[in-house]
Amino acid sequence: MNRYQGRVVAITGAAQGLGLAMATRFAAEGATLALADVNEQTLTDAAGTITDAHDAKLRTDRVDVTDSAQVNAWIDGVTTDLGRIDVLVNNAGILRDNRVEDITDDDWHAVIDVSLTGGFHCARAAFAPMKRQGYGRIVSFSSMSWRGNFGQTNYVAAKAGIVGMTRTLALEGARHGITANAIAPGLIETPMLASMNGPARDKLTNKIPMRHTGRPQDIAEAAAFLASDAASYITGIVLDVDGGISIGSSIR
Ligand SMILES: NC(=O)c1ccc[n+]([C@@H]2O[C@H](COP(=O)([O-])OP(=O)(O)OC[C@H]3O[C@@H](n4cnc5c(N)ncnc54)[C@H](O)[C@@H]3O)[C@@H](O)[C@H]2O)c1
């Protein structure tokens, strides 16, 4: 399939994990990529693996999504250099887990700033060019945790915020051909998940009705669908991609 031929797809946090898997998936379908990450070296290496595998046109930028000036300059650079921005994937996110009484001011702000404010900075910057085009797809990363999760007050607040932001972007974008949707991944095998300790991870895996963690490709498939023309009448939703864990109890 070449669904993304002629489309410009911008992805934050693209150096590894889900961002890299999505970049690879979009490249395989002919997209021109604008990849951003705070970690420049890993991003350069990731871009190399994508261009080795696919004949993709891409640009990479070191962007810290918490800094609105950097985000504005990035989106300006993308639209000037590549002519348009069709898809924005708000993927960058971090964890600083702790029980509520042990979350420091720094842990709170760091998680909110990257995982929520960063997505807002990018959506705000992309909205004007998408409106001018009369076309846009914004896919933002929530998490299965958005409904509440022990030890993640900061992360849950950010990921629930993404849901509210997405629903509002959907309302404001609808008459301009812009859709906004969120993906709520379950436990997916990325460097972020590798940071979780063994017992906590095993306990969670046992709660997944499918009894196994997800692959980054599972998320990339969902993103490639939500950002496609096939999903043009879908907006404001949260798509759970989680092996069923959000359904509830799977005691057997
Ligand atoms: N892996 C999972 O199981 C899982 C589950 C639910 C939700 N998510 C969400 O999916 C998204 C991707 O997760 P992942 O597992 O690939 O994480 P990851 O840690 O493997 O990758 C995150 C990327 O974001 C980049 N990043 C961090 N801070 C940044 C900043 N300020 N500006 C720009 N880039 C920044 C990192 O350098 C890294 O490349 C995140 O929003 C995460 O919360 C992941």
The ligand as a Gaussian input file, in Angstrom:
#p B3LYP/6-31G(d) Opt

LIG

0 1
 N        5.521000       1.515000      25.743000
 C        4.363000       1.426000      26.357000
 O        4.023000       0.367000      26.915000
 C        3.405000       2.606000      26.385000
 C        2.157000       2.418000      26.981000
 C        1.260000       3.469000      27.008000
 C        1.594000       4.698000      26.449000
 N        2.822000       4.874000      25.894000
 C        3.122000       6.205000      25.337000
 O        3.609000       6.084000      24.018000
 C        4.567000       7.112000      23.749000
 C        5.879000       6.495000      23.272000
 O        6.352000       5.605000      24.270000
 P        7.638000       4.680000      24.088000
 O        7.365000       3.456000      24.861000
 O        8.028000       4.587000      22.667000
 O        8.709000       5.545000      24.909000
 P       10.296000       5.620000      24.767000
 O       10.792000       6.116000      26.088000
 O       10.842000       4.364000      24.238000
 O       10.483000       6.779000      23.665000
 C       10.086000       8.101000      23.921000
 C       10.865000       9.046000      23.026000
 O       10.476000      10.387000      23.372000
 C       11.642000      11.197000      23.386000
 N       11.458000      12.359000      24.248000
 C       11.441000      12.404000      25.602000
 N       11.327000      13.674000      26.020000
 C       11.226000      14.454000      24.909000
 C       11.084000      15.849000      24.698000
 N       11.033000      16.720000      25.721000
 N       11.026000      16.308000      23.425000
 C       11.104000      15.445000      22.371000
 N       11.260000      14.110000      22.516000
 C       11.313000      13.627000      23.773000
 C       12.733000      10.266000      23.927000
 O       14.043000      10.746000      23.621000
 C       12.391000       8.960000      23.222000
 O       13.035000       8.864000      21.973000
 C        4.703000       7.908000      25.046000
 O        3.867000       9.040000      25.002000
 C        4.208000       6.938000      26.104000
 O        3.726000       7.586000      27.251000
 C        3.740000       3.865000      25.841000

